[in-house]
Amino acid sequence: MSRMHVVVMSKPATGHINPTLPLVKELCRRGAVVTFFVKESMRSFVEAAGATWKPMHELNDFSQEARDEFGVTADASPETYSFPKGHLAVAATILPGLIQELEALRPRPSVIVYDPFLVQGLVAARVLAIPCIGMLTMPGPGVLSKPPVQIEALEASPLVQMGRKRIQDAYDCDVLEKGLLQEFYSPDGNIVTTIQDLFAGPSSEVQRQRFGDFESWTCVGPLVDMTVKRVAHAMSGSTTEELPWDTIDAAINSGKRLLYVSMGTVANGFYYSQAFGINGQANGLAELTGRDFLRYVFGNVFEALRNRNILVVMGVGPHADVLEGLDTPGNFILVEAVPQLSVLSKCHGFISHGGANSMHEALSFGVPMAVIPAFADQPTNADTVALAGAGFSFTRPLESLTVQALTEAVMAILDPSDSNSYRAKAVVLMHKMKAAGGVAAAADTVFNIVHQKAPGILGGA
């Protein structure tokens, strides 16, 4: 009987690939063959987890050659083909070669585990007649809900419709019948890296119409393995820096509180020099670039925590000019990229942008948060933390974030007394996350779905 062969496809973004790597390692440990399709900059991380790496084109990289193929002229505005409007067209161009590669793999693929942003994972599994599993590294579809008018505008784009038709004609698969752009979930099953208490199911009318009948959303909690080689910043290629642990430990032992600050990797990556636009509109940040947002947050953080009896470890990202003109306090340790799990295991509080991984990883260590979100799922995640009593939410930060408000929030989450309810609530969620099963539960889900959906598939050559 053949070994199980798991094909993995991930969006090459820090928050998408890092939770996937511990699952890959566990599948390999259990004897599965794992082949991982992702762009080459992720190769060393994939191979360190035990998988075989294969290249896959990034959906955000809509080349001029591909644009020519779909009739996008060289002088066309980037808004007509940029993220996410070009995704289906790019997927249509890469699917023939991808399917050919998959059909040549030995042993034959048993299942495809794919990021729901990547429609090619779903389509390829249907062509190969094997199960597929969505790997959702967010609290659930509800955090990606969009107004119907926005969905209608996106789907009416000529490029979206051309990509949709190309895929439908070639593979008899209408990808928007049961999916949305960036939300191509699997009817076979979806692993969600959250707990049931925080799960956000399909919430909008359009989501409920398209995939509200999908029953298999398996919440496994955060996928954390401190032995796995992690991506520090997918867009810059940076690695984490070695921190002065002796200084940090001495400060903690002397009674100082340790605070960690990180605004993630997207504001200082993809959006650093461009406005958040429609993605940041609901949070009042449409006109701000990532750089503007970071400087606004960092300036408030510096003033709120300057000269306090707190040691602050802060990740500032790869752009040197982000701190230009800002007066850095002496109680801050500034690094480009922080070994997040190691710092979270020691710190007493976290100022975060509210990315799904940062939120879940912090709570998995029982660390309370002050969340200053930018866009996408982050505002919802910020409110989730506040509603759970595990911290503070600064949604619409241009209105809500002030030095005084941030100071009060940080002092509350760092309170060393037994009456610190924010830490207590974070610890409750920590225990629930451990009970969800994590990496082992995610691997169990993969094996179970293969045996349920295709019990005879492992008998082939």
Summary of the structure (lengths in Angstrom):
residues: 461
radius of gyration: 22.0
end to end distance: 7.6
largest distance: 67.4
contacts: 1623
relative contact order: 0.13
helix: 45%
strand: 13%
